[in-house]
Amino acid sequence: MWCHSMKLKIGLIRNIQLSSVEITTQDQYFLSSSNSDFKEELRLNSKLNIKSNQNKVQIFFDDQLLGEFDTVYAKKKTKDTCVFTIVGKNPSFRKRSYYGEFEIFSNKGKLTIVNNIDIEKYLIGVLESEVGLHQTKDFYKVHSIISRTYALKNLYKFIHEGYNLTDLVNCQVYKGKMYNNKNIIDAVRETRNLILVDENMDYITAAYFSNSGGQTNNVEDVWLKALPYLRSIHDPYSIYGYNYEWEKTISKKSWLNYLNKKFQFPIDNPIAVNSACNFKQEIRHKYLIDWMYRIPLTQVRKDWKLKSTYFSIFDIGNDQLTLKGKGFGHGVGLSQEGAMKMIDLGYDFLDVLRFYYTDVHLIDRRMRDFYLID
C-alpha cells in the first residue's frame, strides 16, 4: 500500500460511559451525517453539545437542536492540522484536545467518540502518554518504532466496535494533544513509517516492560506461543536500574495454604515444604520449585501482586518468608530501563532494538507488501 499517510480510528475515553459531551472545534470543520443530507460548517471555536438518545446522536448548536442522526462526521475543511477539544458533561471530565477529525455514534444510550487521525500524529500522543517527558531522543525513537509496529499489528483489534484501537492500556495509552515535546515530535518524524517485522515479514509482537532484573523472559514462559524474536537474553543494562530489585515479606502459613488450595501442593511433605519456602532463581524459571509441580510463576505473580516472576524465597523464621525479587513487569521483549541505560552508554536506537528483539528486520511499512509479494 503505497500511501504516504495512514489514518487510524481511535476509540476515545472508552473507560467512561458517555451520555453527553461538549466538543469545541479550534479550526474549521464540516459536519455531516450518515443518514441524511445534513451539512453544517463549523468555524473557529464552534461549540457543539452532543447527547445520546438511545441509538441516535443529538447535536445542539447555540442551544438549537440541529437534528438526530445515526452517525455524525466532522471532517476538516483544509489540509492543515486541525484540533478539537472534548469536555464531559454527563459524566463530567476535564477538557482533552485532539488532532484530526472525529465521528460520533450511539449504542444503547451511550456515545462512542472516534478520533480519525494520521498514524504519525497518533504516535506523538502515545509517546507523551506512555513514556512521558525528559527522555532522550533515541529512546523516543525506540518507542516510536515499537508503538507504530504495535498499532499496525493490532489494527483490527476493536474493528467490531467501530474503531481500530482504544486510548487505554488494553492498546496504547493515548491522551491526545498534550505537551508538544520537541524530542518526541522529532523522534516520530525521523523514524517515520519504520516498523519491526520477523523473517516472514509479519509485524512483531513488540512487547516491552520496565526492568528485566538482568535477564529477559522467553515469551512462551509468560504467554502461550513461542516466537523466535522474543527469547530470553542476559541483560546487563537493566542491572541497578530504578526497578532492578524489590522485596516483600509474607506469612509462611498463608503461602503454604495458597499452594495447597490452588495447586494441591503436598504441605504434609517436609521436603516439598522446604522447597517451597527456600526457592532460588539464579536464572529465570517458568515454574515455582520445578516442572514437576506445574506451578506457573506468572500465576503466583498475579495472585500475590508481585513486581515480577524473577524472585527467590527465604524462610526467615517466625512464620515469615521474604521474597527477594528482580525486575518489574512481564519480562518479555524490551526493558525500558535497560534501553535508557544503553542509550546513556552511547548505543543508538537501532542497537537497542536489535539487542532486545532477536533477528528482527527494520523496514519501511510501505515496502512490506513489496517484500511479501517477492
NORPE-V373084 format. One record per pair of residues at least 6 apart in sequence whose ideal C-beta (glycine too) atoms are under 8 Angstrom apart, sorted by the first residue. I is the first residue (numbers start at 1). J is the second residue. D is the distance in whole Angstrom. If there is no record, write none. Layout:
I_J_D + I_J_D
//
This chain:
1_366_7 + 1_369_6 + 2_366_6 + 3_366_7 + 4_366_8 + 5_118_5 + 5_119_8 + 5_120_8 + 6_118_7 + 6_119_5 + 6_365_8 + 7_116_6 + 7_117_7 + 7_118_6 + 7_119_7 + 8_116_8 + 8_117_6 + 8_118_8 + 8_119_5 + 8_122_5 + 8_151_6 + 8_155_8 + 8_164_5 + 8_165_7 + 9_103_8 + 9_114_5 + 9_115_7 + 9_116_6 + 9_162_7 + 9_163_4 + 9_164_5 + 9_165_8 + 10_114_7 + 10_115_5 + 10_117_6 + 10_122_6 + 10_163_6 + 10_164_7 + 10_165_6 + 10_166_7 + 10_167_6 + 10_174_6 + 11_112_6 + 11_113_8 + 11_114_6 + 11_158_6 + 11_161_6 + 11_162_7 + 11_163_4 + 11_165_7 + 11_166_5 + 11_167_7 + 12_86_7 + 12_96_8 + 12_98_7 + 12_113_5 + 12_114_7 + 12_115_5 + 12_167_5 + 12_176_8 + 13_86_7 + 13_88_8 + 13_93_7 + 13_96_7 + 13_113_7 + 13_167_7 + 14_166_4 + 14_167_7 + 14_168_6 + 15_168_6 + 16_88_7 + 16_91_6 + 16_93_6 + 17_91_8 + 17_110_5 + 18_52_7 + 18_88_7 + 18_90_8 + 18_91_8 + 18_110_6 + 18_111_4 + 18_113_7 + 19_51_7 + 19_52_5 + 19_89_8 + 19_90_4 + 19_91_8 + 19_109_7 + 19_110_7 + 19_111_7 + 20_49_7 + 20_50_6 + 20_51_4 + 20_52_7 + 20_89_4 + 20_90_5 + 20_111_7 + 21_49_8 + 21_50_5 + 21_86_5 + 21_87_7 + 21_88_6 + 21_89_6 + 21_111_7 + 21_113_7 + 22_47_6 + 22_48_7 + 22_49_5 + 22_50_7 + 22_86_7 + 22_87_5 + 22_89_6 + 23_47_8 + 23_48_5 + 23_50_6 + 23_74_8 + 23_84_6 + 23_85_7 + 23_86_6 + 23_87_8 + 23_102_7 + 24_45_6 + 24_46_7 + 24_47_5 + 24_48_8 + 24_84_7 + 24_85_5 + 24_87_8 + 25_42_5 + 25_43_8 + 25_44_7 + 25_45_7 + 25_46_5 + 25_48_8 + 25_74_7 + 25_82_8 + 25_84_5 + 26_44_7 + 26_45_7 + 26_82_7 + 26_83_4 + 26_84_6 + 26_85_7 + 26_97_8 + 27_44_7 + 27_76_7 + 27_77_8 + 27_78_8 + 27_80_7 + 27_81_8 + 27_82_4 + 27_83_6 + 27_84_8 + 28_41_7 + 28_42_7 + 28_43_6 + 28_44_7 + 28_76_7 + 28_77_4 + 28_78_7 + 28_82_7 + 29_41_8 + 29_42_4 + 29_46_8 + 29_74_5 + 29_75_6 + 29_76_6 + 29_77_6 + 29_82_7 + 29_84_7 + 29_101_7 + 30_39_7 + 30_40_7 + 30_41_6 + 30_42_7 + 30_74_7 + 30_75_5 + 30_76_8 + 30_77_6 + 31_38_8 + 31_39_7 + 31_40_4 + 31_41_8 + 31_42_6 + 31_48_8 + 31_59_7 + 31_66_8 + 31_72_7 + 31_73_7 + 31_74_5 + 32_38_6 + 32_39_5 + 32_40_8 + 32_72_8 + 32_73_5 + 32_75_7 + 33_67_7 + 33_69_4 + 33_70_7 + 33_71_7 + 33_72_5 + 33_73_7 + 34_69_7 + 34_70_5 + 34_71_4 + 34_72_8 + 34_73_7 + 35_69_6 + 35_70_5 + 35_71_8 + 36_67_7 + 36_69_7 + 38_66_7 + 38_67_6 + 38_69_7 + 40_61_7 + 40_66_6 + 41_77_7 + 42_48_7 + 42_74_7 + 46_61_7 + 47_61_8 + 48_59_6 + 48_60_7 + 48_61_6 + 49_59_8 + 49_60_4 + 49_61_8 + 49_63_8 + 49_89_7 + 50_57_6 + 50_58_7 + 50_59_6 + 50_60_7 + 50_72_7 + 50_104_6 + 50_111_7 + 51_57_8 + 51_58_4 + 51_60_7 + 51_111_8 + 52_58_7 + 52_106_4 + 52_109_5 + 52_110_6 + 52_111_5 + 53_68_6 + 53_106_7 + 53_109_8 + 54_106_7 + 54_108_7 + 54_109_6 + 55_70_8 + 55_106_5 + 55_107_6 + 55_108_7 + 56_68_5 + 56_69_7 + 56_70_7 + 56_106_6 + 57_68_7 + 57_69_5 + 57_70_7 + 57_71_7 + 57_72_5 + 57_104_5 + 57_105_6 + 57_106_5 + 57_111_7 + 58_65_6 + 58_67_8 + 58_68_5 + 59_65_7 + 59_66_4 + 59_67_6 + 59_68_8 + 59_69_7 + 59_72_6 + 60_66_7 + 70_105_6 + 71_103_6 + 71_104_7 + 71_105_4 + 72_103_7 + 72_104_5 + 72_105_8 + 73_101_7 + 73_102_8 + 73_103_5 + 74_84_7 + 74_101_6 + 74_102_5 + 74_103_7 + 75_101_5 + 76_82_4 + 76_100_8 + 76_101_6 + 81_99_6 + 81_121_7 + 82_99_7 + 82_100_7 + 82_101_7 + 83_97_6 + 83_98_7 + 83_99_6 + 83_177_6 + 84_97_7 + 84_98_6 + 84_102_6 + 85_95_5 + 85_96_7 + 85_97_5 + 85_98_7 + 86_95_7 + 86_96_5 + 86_98_7 + 86_113_7 + 87_93_7 + 87_94_7 + 87_95_5 + 87_96_8 + 88_94_8 + 96_175_7 + 96_176_5 + 97_176_5 + 97_177_4 + 98_115_5 + 98_117_7 + 98_125_8 + 98_176_4 + 98_177_6 + 99_115_8 + 99_117_6 + 99_118_8 + 99_121_5 + 99_125_8 + 99_176_7 + 99_177_6 + 100_115_6 + 100_116_6 + 100_117_4 + 100_118_7 + 100_121_6 + 101_115_8 + 101_116_4 + 101_117_8 + 102_113_6 + 102_114_6 + 102_115_6 + 102_116_7 + 103_113_8 + 103_114_5 + 103_116_7 + 104_111_6 + 104_112_7 + 104_113_5 + 104_114_7 + 105_111_8 + 105_112_5 + 105_162_7 + 106_112_7 + 112_161_7 + 112_162_6 + 112_163_8 + 114_162_6 + 114_163_5 + 115_122_8 + 115_167_8 + 115_176_7 + 119_148_7 + 119_151_6 + 119_152_8 + 120_188_6 + 120_189_7 + 120_192_6 + 122_151_7 + 122_174_7 + 123_144_6 + 123_147_5 + 123_148_6 + 123_151_8 + 123_188_5 + 124_184_6 + 124_185_6 + 124_188_5 + 125_174_5 + 125_175_6 + 125_176_5 + 125_177_7 + 125_178_7 + 126_147_5 + 126_151_8 + 126_172_5 + 126_173_7 + 126_174_5 + 127_140_6 + 127_143_6 + 127_144_7 + 127_147_7 + 127_184_5 + 127_187_7 + 127_188_7 + 128_175_7 + 128_178_4 + 128_179_6 + 128_181_6 + 128_184_6 + 129_172_8 + 129_173_4 + 129_174_6 + 129_175_5 + 129_178_7 + 130_143_7 + 130_147_7 + 130_172_6 + 130_173_5 + 131_139_7 + 131_140_7 + 131_143_5 + 131_184_8 + 131_336_8 + 133_179_6 + 133_181_6 + 135_183_7 + 135_340_7 + 136_183_7 + 136_340_7 + 136_343_5 + 136_344_8 + 137_183_5 + 137_186_6 + 137_187_5 + 137_190_8 + 138_187_8 + 138_343_5 + 138_348_6 + 138_349_5 + 138_352_8 + 139_339_6 + 139_340_6 + 139_343_5 + 139_349_8 + 140_183_6 + 140_184_5 + 140_186_8 + 140_187_3 + 140_188_7 + 141_187_5 + 141_190_7 + 141_191_5 + 141_349_4 + 142_334_7 + 142_339_6 + 142_343_8 + 142_349_5 + 142_352_5 + 142_353_6 + 143_187_8 + 144_187_5 + 144_188_5 + 144_191_5 + 144_194_8 + 145_191_5 + 145_194_5 + 145_195_7 + 145_196_6 + 145_206_8 + 145_349_7 + 145_353_7 + 145_362_7 + 146_196_7 + 146_206_4 + 146_208_6 + 146_334_7 + 146_353_8 + 147_172_6 + 147_206_8 + 148_191_8 + 148_193_8 + 148_194_7 + 148_195_6 + 148_365_7 + 149_195_5 + 149_196_5 + 149_197_8 + 149_203_5 + 149_204_6 + 149_206_4 + 150_171_8 + 150_172_6 + 150_206_5 + 151_164_8 + 151_165_6 + 151_172_7 + 152_195_6 + 152_203_5 + 152_365_7 + 153_203_4 + 153_204_7 + 153_205_7 + 153_206_7 + 154_164_8 + 154_165_6 + 154_171_7 + 155_164_5 + 155_165_8 + 156_164_7 + 157_164_7 + 157_165_6 + 157_171_7 + 158_164_6 + 158_165_6 + 158_166_6 + 158_171_8 + 165_171_4 + 165_172_7 + 165_174_8 + 167_173_7 + 167_174_4 + 167_175_7 + 167_176_8 + 191_349_8 + 193_364_5 + 193_365_5 + 193_366_6 + 194_362_6 + 194_363_7 + 194_364_6 + 194_365_7 + 195_203_6 + 195_362_7 + 195_363_6 + 195_364_8 + 195_365_5 + 195_368_7 + 196_203_7 + 196_204_5 + 196_206_6 + 196_353_7 + 196_357_6 + 196_360_5 + 196_361_7 + 196_362_6 + 197_203_6 + 197_204_6 + 197_360_7 + 197_361_5 + 197_363_6 + 197_368_7 + 198_204_5 + 198_227_8 + 198_228_7 + 198_229_6 + 198_359_8 + 198_360_6 + 198_361_7 + 199_228_7 + 199_359_7 + 199_361_8 + 201_361_8 + 201_363_8 + 201_368_6 + 201_371_5 + 201_372_5 + 204_227_8 + 204_229_6 + 204_357_6 + 204_360_6 + 205_219_7 + 205_227_6 + 205_230_7 + 205_333_8 + 206_333_7 + 206_334_8 + 206_357_7 + 207_219_7 + 207_230_6 + 207_330_7 + 207_332_4 + 207_333_3 + 207_334_7 + 208_333_5 + 208_334_4 + 208_335_7 + 208_336_6 + 208_356_8 + 209_327_8 + 209_328_7 + 209_329_3 + 209_330_5 + 209_331_6 + 209_332_7 + 209_333_7 + 209_334_8 + 209_335_7 + 209_336_7 + 210_243_5 + 210_327_8 + 210_328_4 + 210_329_5 + 210_335_7 + 210_336_6 + 210_337_6 + 211_238_5 + 211_241_5 + 211_242_7 + 211_243_4 + 211_244_6 + 211_326_8 + 211_327_5 + 211_328_5 + 211_329_7 + 211_335_6 + 211_336_7 + 211_337_4 + 211_338_7 + 212_235_4 + 212_238_4 + 212_310_8 + 212_326_8 + 212_327_5 + 212_329_8 + 212_331_6 + 212_335_4 + 212_338_6 + 213_238_6 + 213_244_6 + 213_245_8 + 213_308_6 + 213_310_5 + 213_325_7 + 213_326_3 + 213_327_3 + 213_328_8 + 213_331_7 + 214_234_7 + 214_235_6 + 214_236_7 + 214_238_6 + 214_239_5 + 214_244_8 + 214_326_6 + 214_327_7 + 215_232_6 + 215_233_7 + 215_234_6 + 215_235_6 + 215_283_6 + 215_284_5 + 215_310_7 + 215_331_8 + 216_231_8 + 216_232_5 + 216_233_5 + 216_235_6 + 216_331_5 + 216_332_7 + 216_333_7 + 216_335_7 + 216_356_7 + 217_232_6 + 217_284_6 + 217_309_7 + 217_330_7 + 217_331_4 + 217_332_5 + 218_226_7 + 218_230_7 + 218_231_6 + 218_232_5 + 218_286_8 + 218_332_8 + 219_225_7 + 219_226_6 + 219_227_5 + 219_230_4 + 219_231_8 + 219_332_5 + 219_333_8 + 220_226_4 + 220_227_8 + 221_232_8 + 221_284_7 + 221_286_4 + 221_298_8 + 222_298_6 + 222_309_8 + 222_330_5 + 222_331_7 + 222_332_5 + 223_332_7 + 228_358_7 + 228_359_6 + 229_357_5 + 229_358_5 + 229_359_6 + 229_360_5 + 230_332_6 + 230_333_6 + 230_357_7 + 230_358_7 + 231_358_5 + 232_284_6 + 233_355_8 + 233_356_7 + 233_358_7 + 235_335_6 + 235_338_5 + 235_356_8 + 237_335_7 + 237_337_8 + 237_338_4 + 237_339_8 + 237_341_4 + 237_342_5 + 237_345_8 + 237_355_8 + 238_244_6 + 238_327_7 + 238_335_5 + 238_337_5 + 238_338_4 + 238_341_7 + 241_335_8 + 241_337_4 + 241_338_7 + 241_340_8 + 241_341_7 + 242_337_6 + 243_307_7 + 243_327_7 + 243_328_4 + 243_329_8 + 243_337_6 + 244_326_6 + 244_327_7 + 244_337_8 + 245_324_7 + 245_325_7 + 245_326_6 + 246_306_8 + 246_307_5 + 246_308_8 + 246_311_8 + 246_324_8 + 246_325_5 + 246_326_8 + 246_328_7 + 247_322_6 + 247_323_7 + 247_324_5 + 247_325_7 + 248_304_8 + 248_306_7 + 248_322_7 + 248_323_5 + 248_325_7 + 249_316_8 + 249_320_6 + 249_321_7 + 249_322_5 + 249_323_8 + 250_304_7 + 250_320_8 + 250_321_5 + 250_323_7 + 251_319_6 + 251_320_7 + 251_321_8 + 252_277_6 + 252_315_7 + 252_319_5 + 252_320_6 + 252_321_5 + 253_319_6 + 255_276_7 + 255_277_7 + 255_321_6 + 256_265_7 + 256_267_5 + 256_273_7 + 256_276_7 + 256_277_8 + 257_267_8 + 258_303_7 + 258_304_8 + 259_265_4 + 259_267_7 + 259_276_6 + 259_288_8 + 259_295_7 + 260_266_8 + 260_267_5 + 262_299_8 + 262_303_7 + 263_293_7 + 263_294_7 + 263_295_5 + 265_272_7 + 265_276_7 + 265_293_6 + 265_295_7 + 266_272_5 + 267_273_6 + 272_289_8 + 272_293_8 + 275_289_5 + 276_288_7 + 276_289_6 + 276_313_7 + 277_313_6 + 277_315_4 + 277_321_6 + 278_313_6 + 278_314_7 + 278_315_6 + 279_288_6 + 279_289_6 + 279_312_6 + 279_313_4 + 280_312_5 + 280_313_8 + 281_310_6 + 281_311_6 + 281_312_5 + 284_309_7 + 284_310_5 + 284_331_7 + 285_297_6 + 285_309_8 + 286_296_7 + 286_297_7 + 287_293_7 + 287_294_6 + 287_295_6 + 287_296_6 + 287_297_6 + 288_295_4 + 288_296_8 + 288_297_6 + 288_300_6 + 289_295_7 + 297_309_4 + 298_309_6 + 298_330_8 + 300_306_7 + 300_309_7 + 301_308_7 + 301_309_5 + 306_323_7 + 306_325_6 + 307_325_6 + 307_327_7 + 307_328_5 + 307_329_8 + 308_325_5 + 308_326_7 + 308_327_4 + 308_328_6 + 308_329_6 + 308_330_8 + 308_331_6 + 309_330_8 + 309_331_7 + 310_325_6 + 310_326_5 + 310_327_5 + 310_331_7 + 311_323_5 + 311_324_6 + 311_325_3 + 311_326_7 + 312_323_7 + 312_324_5 + 312_325_8 + 313_321_6 + 313_322_7 + 313_323_6 + 314_321_7 + 314_322_5 + 314_323_8 + 314_324_7 + 315_321_6 + 316_322_5 + 327_335_8 + 329_335_8 + 333_356_6 + 333_357_7 + 334_352_7 + 334_353_8 + 334_356_4 + 334_357_7 + 335_356_7 + 338_356_7 + 339_352_5 + 339_356_7 + 342_351_6 + 342_352_5 + 342_355_7 + 343_349_7 + 343_352_7 + 347_355_8 + 350_362_7 + 353_360_7 + 353_362_7 + 354_360_7 + 363_371_7
//
